[in-house]
């Protein structure tokens, strides 16, 4: 280690480097808008207001009208399936699961809505429904994709 370095490895000339950088920045900044001889405006009113240049202005967004036909009303299909749920004790229970869909999206709120919300049967039916959606999942058709989405996004 030579004499110009400390134990941490920093050079003793580091403070002079910072001073040089500060001087470089100070000399490169533009002169202040208020020159020593100019008076500052201290009173502001509607009579002496002069707007400055526009800062952060953007052109207004133009709205384009759509030429497409209005969307068709979805046809909701309601279905009931038998699903089996095996609990932690190994007991299998069969549930009649009701659900509604439009062929591409499943209405998660309708799953097992034939049971009272919050009941043990309702909760177990929804757990079984999630497994059943996974078993029906295949990426080939729109319905298969709907079940894959339900398997991944449906939270009992």
PyMOL CGO cylinders between C-alpha atoms (Angstrom):
from pymol import cmd
from pymol.cgo import CYLINDER

trace = [
    CYLINDER, 0.00, 0.00, 0.00, 1.53, 3.31, -0.98, 0.3, 1, 1, 1, 1, 1, 1,
    CYLINDER, 1.53, 3.31, -0.98, 1.53, 6.44, 1.18, 0.3, 1, 1, 1, 1, 1, 1,
    CYLINDER, 1.53, 6.44, 1.18, -1.35, 8.18, -0.65, 0.3, 1, 1, 1, 1, 1, 1,
    CYLINDER, -1.35, 8.18, -0.65, -3.92, 5.50, 0.29, 0.3, 1, 1, 1, 1, 1, 1,
    CYLINDER, -3.92, 5.50, 0.29, -5.62, 4.93, 3.62, 0.3, 1, 1, 1, 1, 1, 1,
    CYLINDER, -5.62, 4.93, 3.62, -6.46, 1.57, 5.12, 0.3, 1, 1, 1, 1, 1, 1,
    CYLINDER, -6.46, 1.57, 5.12, -9.88, 1.59, 3.43, 0.3, 1, 1, 1, 1, 1, 1,
    CYLINDER, -9.88, 1.59, 3.43, -8.30, 1.91, 0.02, 0.3, 1, 1, 1, 1, 1, 1,
    CYLINDER, -8.30, 1.91, 0.02, -9.59, 5.44, -0.72, 0.3, 1, 1, 1, 1, 1, 1,
    CYLINDER, -9.59, 5.44, -0.72, -7.15, 7.98, -2.00, 0.3, 1, 1, 1, 1, 1, 1,
    CYLINDER, -7.15, 7.98, -2.00, -6.33, 11.01, 0.13, 0.3, 1, 1, 1, 1, 1, 1,
    CYLINDER, -6.33, 11.01, 0.13, -6.92, 13.06, -3.01, 0.3, 1, 1, 1, 1, 1, 1,
    CYLINDER, -6.92, 13.06, -3.01, -10.62, 12.13, -3.02, 0.3, 1, 1, 1, 1, 1, 1,
    CYLINDER, -10.62, 12.13, -3.02, -11.83, 15.39, -1.39, 0.3, 1, 1, 1, 1, 1, 1,
    CYLINDER, -11.83, 15.39, -1.39, -10.08, 17.39, -4.10, 0.3, 1, 1, 1, 1, 1, 1,
    CYLINDER, -10.08, 17.39, -4.10, -11.83, 15.26, -6.72, 0.3, 1, 1, 1, 1, 1, 1,
    CYLINDER, -11.83, 15.26, -6.72, -15.20, 16.14, -5.18, 0.3, 1, 1, 1, 1, 1, 1,
    CYLINDER, -15.20, 16.14, -5.18, -14.22, 19.82, -5.12, 0.3, 1, 1, 1, 1, 1, 1,
    CYLINDER, -14.22, 19.82, -5.12, -13.26, 19.70, -8.79, 0.3, 1, 1, 1, 1, 1, 1,
    CYLINDER, -13.26, 19.70, -8.79, -16.57, 18.04, -9.72, 0.3, 1, 1, 1, 1, 1, 1,
    CYLINDER, -16.57, 18.04, -9.72, -18.53, 20.65, -7.74, 0.3, 1, 1, 1, 1, 1, 1,
    CYLINDER, -18.53, 20.65, -7.74, -16.68, 23.48, -9.52, 0.3, 1, 1, 1, 1, 1, 1,
    CYLINDER, -16.68, 23.48, -9.52, -17.32, 21.87, -12.90, 0.3, 1, 1, 1, 1, 1, 1,
    CYLINDER, -17.32, 21.87, -12.90, -21.05, 21.59, -12.18, 0.3, 1, 1, 1, 1, 1, 1,
    CYLINDER, -21.05, 21.59, -12.18, -21.25, 25.16, -10.86, 0.3, 1, 1, 1, 1, 1, 1,
    CYLINDER, -21.25, 25.16, -10.86, -19.56, 26.63, -13.92, 0.3, 1, 1, 1, 1, 1, 1,
    CYLINDER, -19.56, 26.63, -13.92, -21.69, 24.63, -16.36, 0.3, 1, 1, 1, 1, 1, 1,
    CYLINDER, -21.69, 24.63, -16.36, -25.04, 25.76, -14.88, 0.3, 1, 1, 1, 1, 1, 1,
    CYLINDER, -25.04, 25.76, -14.88, -26.80, 28.61, -16.72, 0.3, 1, 1, 1, 1, 1, 1,
    CYLINDER, -26.80, 28.61, -16.72, -26.81, 32.06, -15.17, 0.3, 1, 1, 1, 1, 1, 1,
    CYLINDER, -26.81, 32.06, -15.17, -29.67, 32.80, -12.79, 0.3, 1, 1, 1, 1, 1, 1,
    CYLINDER, -29.67, 32.80, -12.79, -32.74, 34.48, -14.28, 0.3, 1, 1, 1, 1, 1, 1,
    CYLINDER, -32.74, 34.48, -14.28, -32.59, 37.31, -11.75, 0.3, 1, 1, 1, 1, 1, 1,
    CYLINDER, -32.59, 37.31, -11.75, -29.58, 39.40, -12.65, 0.3, 1, 1, 1, 1, 1, 1,
    CYLINDER, -29.58, 39.40, -12.65, -28.19, 41.65, -9.89, 0.3, 1, 1, 1, 1, 1, 1,
    CYLINDER, -28.19, 41.65, -9.89, -29.54, 44.81, -11.56, 0.3, 1, 1, 1, 1, 1, 1,
    CYLINDER, -29.54, 44.81, -11.56, -33.06, 43.45, -12.31, 0.3, 1, 1, 1, 1, 1, 1,
    CYLINDER, -33.06, 43.45, -12.31, -35.93, 44.00, -9.87, 0.3, 1, 1, 1, 1, 1, 1,
    CYLINDER, -35.93, 44.00, -9.87, -38.01, 41.04, -8.70, 0.3, 1, 1, 1, 1, 1, 1,
    CYLINDER, -38.01, 41.04, -8.70, -41.76, 41.13, -8.98, 0.3, 1, 1, 1, 1, 1, 1,
    CYLINDER, -41.76, 41.13, -8.98, -43.23, 40.98, -5.50, 0.3, 1, 1, 1, 1, 1, 1,
    CYLINDER, -43.23, 40.98, -5.50, -46.90, 41.80, -6.07, 0.3, 1, 1, 1, 1, 1, 1,
    CYLINDER, -46.90, 41.80, -6.07, -49.13, 39.62, -8.20, 0.3, 1, 1, 1, 1, 1, 1,
    CYLINDER, -49.13, 39.62, -8.20, -52.64, 40.41, -9.46, 0.3, 1, 1, 1, 1, 1, 1,
    CYLINDER, -52.64, 40.41, -9.46, -54.84, 39.90, -12.52, 0.3, 1, 1, 1, 1, 1, 1,
    CYLINDER, -54.84, 39.90, -12.52, -53.57, 43.20, -13.99, 0.3, 1, 1, 1, 1, 1, 1,
    CYLINDER, -53.57, 43.20, -13.99, -49.86, 42.41, -13.92, 0.3, 1, 1, 1, 1, 1, 1,
    CYLINDER, -49.86, 42.41, -13.92, -50.03, 38.66, -14.68, 0.3, 1, 1, 1, 1, 1, 1,
    CYLINDER, -50.03, 38.66, -14.68, -48.01, 37.64, -17.70, 0.3, 1, 1, 1, 1, 1, 1,
    CYLINDER, -48.01, 37.64, -17.70, -48.23, 33.94, -18.48, 0.3, 1, 1, 1, 1, 1, 1,
    CYLINDER, -48.23, 33.94, -18.48, -44.91, 32.17, -18.90, 0.3, 1, 1, 1, 1, 1, 1,
    CYLINDER, -44.91, 32.17, -18.90, -44.05, 29.51, -21.39, 0.3, 1, 1, 1, 1, 1, 1,
    CYLINDER, -44.05, 29.51, -21.39, -46.16, 26.40, -21.32, 0.3, 1, 1, 1, 1, 1, 1,
    CYLINDER, -46.16, 26.40, -21.32, -44.67, 23.58, -19.33, 0.3, 1, 1, 1, 1, 1, 1,
    CYLINDER, -44.67, 23.58, -19.33, -45.96, 20.02, -19.36, 0.3, 1, 1, 1, 1, 1, 1,
    CYLINDER, -45.96, 20.02, -19.36, -48.66, 20.63, -21.90, 0.3, 1, 1, 1, 1, 1, 1,
    CYLINDER, -48.66, 20.63, -21.90, -49.96, 17.93, -24.19, 0.3, 1, 1, 1, 1, 1, 1,
    CYLINDER, -49.96, 17.93, -24.19, -52.30, 18.01, -27.11, 0.3, 1, 1, 1, 1, 1, 1,
    CYLINDER, -52.30, 18.01, -27.11, -55.86, 16.86, -26.37, 0.3, 1, 1, 1, 1, 1, 1,
    CYLINDER, -55.86, 16.86, -26.37, -56.74, 13.27, -27.07, 0.3, 1, 1, 1, 1, 1, 1,
    CYLINDER, -56.74, 13.27, -27.07, -59.06, 12.78, -30.00, 0.3, 1, 1, 1, 1, 1, 1,
    CYLINDER, -59.06, 12.78, -30.00, -61.75, 10.19, -29.60, 0.3, 1, 1, 1, 1, 1, 1,
    CYLINDER, -61.75, 10.19, -29.60, -62.34, 7.99, -32.60, 0.3, 1, 1, 1, 1, 1, 1,
    CYLINDER, -62.34, 7.99, -32.60, -65.71, 6.42, -33.11, 0.3, 1, 1, 1, 1, 1, 1,
    CYLINDER, -65.71, 6.42, -33.11, -65.92, 2.70, -33.61, 0.3, 1, 1, 1, 1, 1, 1,
    CYLINDER, -65.92, 2.70, -33.61, -67.43, 1.41, -36.79, 0.3, 1, 1, 1, 1, 1, 1,
    CYLINDER, -67.43, 1.41, -36.79, -67.96, -2.10, -35.47, 0.3, 1, 1, 1, 1, 1, 1,
    CYLINDER, -67.96, -2.10, -35.47, -71.32, -3.58, -34.70, 0.3, 1, 1, 1, 1, 1, 1,
    CYLINDER, -71.32, -3.58, -34.70, -72.42, -3.68, -31.06, 0.3, 1, 1, 1, 1, 1, 1,
    CYLINDER, -72.42, -3.68, -31.06, -71.38, -6.75, -29.13, 0.3, 1, 1, 1, 1, 1, 1,
    CYLINDER, -71.38, -6.75, -29.13, -73.77, -9.66, -29.12, 0.3, 1, 1, 1, 1, 1, 1,
    CYLINDER, -73.77, -9.66, -29.12, -75.46, -10.49, -25.85, 0.3, 1, 1, 1, 1, 1, 1,
    CYLINDER, -75.46, -10.49, -25.85, -73.83, -13.49, -24.22, 0.3, 1, 1, 1, 1, 1, 1,
    CYLINDER, -73.83, -13.49, -24.22, -75.82, -16.66, -23.89, 0.3, 1, 1, 1, 1, 1, 1,
    CYLINDER, -75.82, -16.66, -23.89, -75.40, -17.89, -20.33, 0.3, 1, 1, 1, 1, 1, 1,
    CYLINDER, -75.40, -17.89, -20.33, -75.54, -21.65, -19.91, 0.3, 1, 1, 1, 1, 1, 1,
    CYLINDER, -75.54, -21.65, -19.91, -76.29, -23.22, -16.55, 0.3, 1, 1, 1, 1, 1, 1,
    CYLINDER, -76.29, -23.22, -16.55, -75.07, -26.70, -15.76, 0.3, 1, 1, 1, 1, 1, 1,
    CYLINDER, -75.07, -26.70, -15.76, -75.07, -29.16, -12.89, 0.3, 1, 1, 1, 1, 1, 1,
    CYLINDER, -75.07, -29.16, -12.89, -72.40, -31.80, -12.39, 0.3, 1, 1, 1, 1, 1, 1,
    CYLINDER, -72.40, -31.80, -12.39, -71.69, -34.48, -9.81, 0.3, 1, 1, 1, 1, 1, 1,
    CYLINDER, -71.69, -34.48, -9.81, -68.35, -33.92, -8.09, 0.3, 1, 1, 1, 1, 1, 1,
    CYLINDER, -68.35, -33.92, -8.09, -66.67, -35.99, -5.40, 0.3, 1, 1, 1, 1, 1, 1,
    CYLINDER, -66.67, -35.99, -5.40, -64.67, -34.48, -2.55, 0.3, 1, 1, 1, 1, 1, 1,
    CYLINDER, -64.67, -34.48, -2.55, -62.36, -36.55, -0.35, 0.3, 1, 1, 1, 1, 1, 1,
    CYLINDER, -62.36, -36.55, -0.35, -61.72, -34.85, 2.98, 0.3, 1, 1, 1, 1, 1, 1,
    CYLINDER, -61.72, -34.85, 2.98, -58.63, -35.16, 5.20, 0.3, 1, 1, 1, 1, 1, 1,
    CYLINDER, -58.63, -35.16, 5.20, -60.05, -38.25, 6.92, 0.3, 1, 1, 1, 1, 1, 1,
    CYLINDER, -60.05, -38.25, 6.92, -60.49, -40.03, 3.60, 0.3, 1, 1, 1, 1, 1, 1,
    CYLINDER, -60.49, -40.03, 3.60, -64.28, -39.75, 3.57, 0.3, 1, 1, 1, 1, 1, 1,
    CYLINDER, -64.28, -39.75, 3.57, -65.69, -39.29, 0.07, 0.3, 1, 1, 1, 1, 1, 1,
    CYLINDER, -65.69, -39.29, 0.07, -68.73, -37.08, -0.35, 0.3, 1, 1, 1, 1, 1, 1,
    CYLINDER, -68.73, -37.08, -0.35, -70.64, -36.49, -3.56, 0.3, 1, 1, 1, 1, 1, 1,
    CYLINDER, -70.64, -36.49, -3.56, -71.93, -33.00, -4.30, 0.3, 1, 1, 1, 1, 1, 1,
    CYLINDER, -71.93, -33.00, -4.30, -74.21, -31.65, -7.01, 0.3, 1, 1, 1, 1, 1, 1,
    CYLINDER, -74.21, -31.65, -7.01, -72.29, -28.65, -8.31, 0.3, 1, 1, 1, 1, 1, 1,
    CYLINDER, -72.29, -28.65, -8.31, -74.21, -25.91, -10.10, 0.3, 1, 1, 1, 1, 1, 1,
    CYLINDER, -74.21, -25.91, -10.10, -72.33, -23.38, -12.26, 0.3, 1, 1, 1, 1, 1, 1,
    CYLINDER, -72.33, -23.38, -12.26, -73.02, -20.87, -15.02, 0.3, 1, 1, 1, 1, 1, 1,
    CYLINDER, -73.02, -20.87, -15.02, -70.81, -20.01, -18.00, 0.3, 1, 1, 1, 1, 1, 1,
    CYLINDER, -70.81, -20.01, -18.00, -71.01, -18.40, -21.43, 0.3, 1, 1, 1, 1, 1, 1,
    CYLINDER, -71.01, -18.40, -21.43, -68.76, -20.91, -23.20, 0.3, 1, 1, 1, 1, 1, 1,
    CYLINDER, -68.76, -20.91, -23.20, -65.54, -18.97, -22.65, 0.3, 1, 1, 1, 1, 1, 1,
    CYLINDER, -65.54, -18.97, -22.65, -65.79, -17.64, -19.09, 0.3, 1, 1, 1, 1, 1, 1,
    CYLINDER, -65.79, -17.64, -19.09, -67.06, -19.24, -15.95, 0.3, 1, 1, 1, 1, 1, 1,
    CYLINDER, -67.06, -19.24, -15.95, -69.06, -17.22, -13.41, 0.3, 1, 1, 1, 1, 1, 1,
    CYLINDER, -69.06, -17.22, -13.41, -67.13, -18.00, -10.21, 0.3, 1, 1, 1, 1, 1, 1,
    CYLINDER, -67.13, -18.00, -10.21, -69.89, -16.63, -7.97, 0.3, 1, 1, 1, 1, 1, 1,
    CYLINDER, -69.89, -16.63, -7.97, -72.34, -19.18, -9.36, 0.3, 1, 1, 1, 1, 1, 1,
    CYLINDER, -72.34, -19.18, -9.36, -70.18, -22.22, -8.53, 0.3, 1, 1, 1, 1, 1, 1,
    CYLINDER, -70.18, -22.22, -8.53, -72.01, -24.32, -5.90, 0.3, 1, 1, 1, 1, 1, 1,
    CYLINDER, -72.01, -24.32, -5.90, -74.59, -21.58, -5.42, 0.3, 1, 1, 1, 1, 1, 1,
    CYLINDER, -74.59, -21.58, -5.42, -77.15, -24.33, -4.83, 0.3, 1, 1, 1, 1, 1, 1,
    CYLINDER, -77.15, -24.33, -4.83, -75.71, -24.64, -1.29, 0.3, 1, 1, 1, 1, 1, 1,
    CYLINDER, -75.71, -24.64, -1.29, -76.04, -22.09, 1.48, 0.3, 1, 1, 1, 1, 1, 1,
    CYLINDER, -76.04, -22.09, 1.48, -73.09, -19.66, 1.37, 0.3, 1, 1, 1, 1, 1, 1,
    CYLINDER, -73.09, -19.66, 1.37, -70.54, -20.36, 4.08, 0.3, 1, 1, 1, 1, 1, 1,
    CYLINDER, -70.54, -20.36, 4.08, -71.82, -23.81, 4.98, 0.3, 1, 1, 1, 1, 1, 1,
    CYLINDER, -71.82, -23.81, 4.98, -69.47, -26.81, 5.19, 0.3, 1, 1, 1, 1, 1, 1,
    CYLINDER, -69.47, -26.81, 5.19, -71.19, -28.36, 2.17, 0.3, 1, 1, 1, 1, 1, 1,
    CYLINDER, -71.19, -28.36, 2.17, -70.72, -25.13, 0.18, 0.3, 1, 1, 1, 1, 1, 1,
    CYLINDER, -70.72, -25.13, 0.18, -67.01, -24.93, 0.99, 0.3, 1, 1, 1, 1, 1, 1,
    CYLINDER, -67.01, -24.93, 0.99, -66.37, -28.60, 0.26, 0.3, 1, 1, 1, 1, 1, 1,
    CYLINDER, -66.37, -28.60, 0.26, -68.38, -28.39, -2.96, 0.3, 1, 1, 1, 1, 1, 1,
    CYLINDER, -68.38, -28.39, -2.96, -66.21, -25.48, -4.14, 0.3, 1, 1, 1, 1, 1, 1,
    CYLINDER, -66.21, -25.48, -4.14, -63.03, -27.39, -3.30, 0.3, 1, 1, 1, 1, 1, 1,
    CYLINDER, -63.03, -27.39, -3.30, -64.31, -30.38, -5.25, 0.3, 1, 1, 1, 1, 1, 1,
    CYLINDER, -64.31, -30.38, -5.25, -65.34, -28.09, -8.12, 0.3, 1, 1, 1, 1, 1, 1,
    CYLINDER, -65.34, -28.09, -8.12, -61.79, -26.75, -8.41, 0.3, 1, 1, 1, 1, 1, 1,
    CYLINDER, -61.79, -26.75, -8.41, -60.46, -30.30, -8.74, 0.3, 1, 1, 1, 1, 1, 1,
    CYLINDER, -60.46, -30.30, -8.74, -63.17, -31.13, -11.27, 0.3, 1, 1, 1, 1, 1, 1,
    CYLINDER, -63.17, -31.13, -11.27, -62.29, -28.06, -13.37, 0.3, 1, 1, 1, 1, 1, 1,
    CYLINDER, -62.29, -28.06, -13.37, -58.70, -29.29, -13.43, 0.3, 1, 1, 1, 1, 1, 1,
    CYLINDER, -58.70, -29.29, -13.43, -59.80, -32.72, -14.66, 0.3, 1, 1, 1, 1, 1, 1,
    CYLINDER, -59.80, -32.72, -14.66, -61.81, -31.14, -17.50, 0.3, 1, 1, 1, 1, 1, 1,
    CYLINDER, -61.81, -31.14, -17.50, -58.94, -28.86, -18.55, 0.3, 1, 1, 1, 1, 1, 1,
    CYLINDER, -58.94, -28.86, -18.55, -57.54, -29.31, -22.04, 0.3, 1, 1, 1, 1, 1, 1,
    CYLINDER, -57.54, -29.31, -22.04, -56.17, -26.49, -24.15, 0.3, 1, 1, 1, 1, 1, 1,
    CYLINDER, -56.17, -26.49, -24.15, -57.67, -27.65, -27.43, 0.3, 1, 1, 1, 1, 1, 1,
    CYLINDER, -57.67, -27.65, -27.43, -61.13, -26.14, -27.29, 0.3, 1, 1, 1, 1, 1, 1,
    CYLINDER, -61.13, -26.14, -27.29, -62.68, -22.94, -25.94, 0.3, 1, 1, 1, 1, 1, 1,
    CYLINDER, -62.68, -22.94, -25.94, -64.48, -24.93, -23.25, 0.3, 1, 1, 1, 1, 1, 1,
    CYLINDER, -64.48, -24.93, -23.25, -61.23, -26.68, -22.32, 0.3, 1, 1, 1, 1, 1, 1,
    CYLINDER, -61.23, -26.68, -22.32, -59.50, -23.32, -21.96, 0.3, 1, 1, 1, 1, 1, 1,
    CYLINDER, -59.50, -23.32, -21.96, -62.41, -22.10, -19.84, 0.3, 1, 1, 1, 1, 1, 1,
    CYLINDER, -62.41, -22.10, -19.84, -61.89, -25.02, -17.44, 0.3, 1, 1, 1, 1, 1, 1,
    CYLINDER, -61.89, -25.02, -17.44, -58.11, -24.43, -17.38, 0.3, 1, 1, 1, 1, 1, 1,
    CYLINDER, -58.11, -24.43, -17.38, -58.71, -20.80, -16.47, 0.3, 1, 1, 1, 1, 1, 1,
    CYLINDER, -58.71, -20.80, -16.47, -61.17, -21.89, -13.77, 0.3, 1, 1, 1, 1, 1, 1,
    CYLINDER, -61.17, -21.89, -13.77, -58.63, -24.35, -12.36, 0.3, 1, 1, 1, 1, 1, 1,
    CYLINDER, -58.63, -24.35, -12.36, -55.98, -21.63, -12.11, 0.3, 1, 1, 1, 1, 1, 1,
    CYLINDER, -55.98, -21.63, -12.11, -58.07, -18.59, -11.12, 0.3, 1, 1, 1, 1, 1, 1,
    CYLINDER, -58.07, -18.59, -11.12, -60.94, -20.04, -9.08, 0.3, 1, 1, 1, 1, 1, 1,
    CYLINDER, -60.94, -20.04, -9.08, -60.37, -19.71, -5.33, 0.3, 1, 1, 1, 1, 1, 1,
    CYLINDER, -60.37, -19.71, -5.33, -62.77, -21.74, -3.21, 0.3, 1, 1, 1, 1, 1, 1,
]
cmd.load_cgo(trace, "trace")
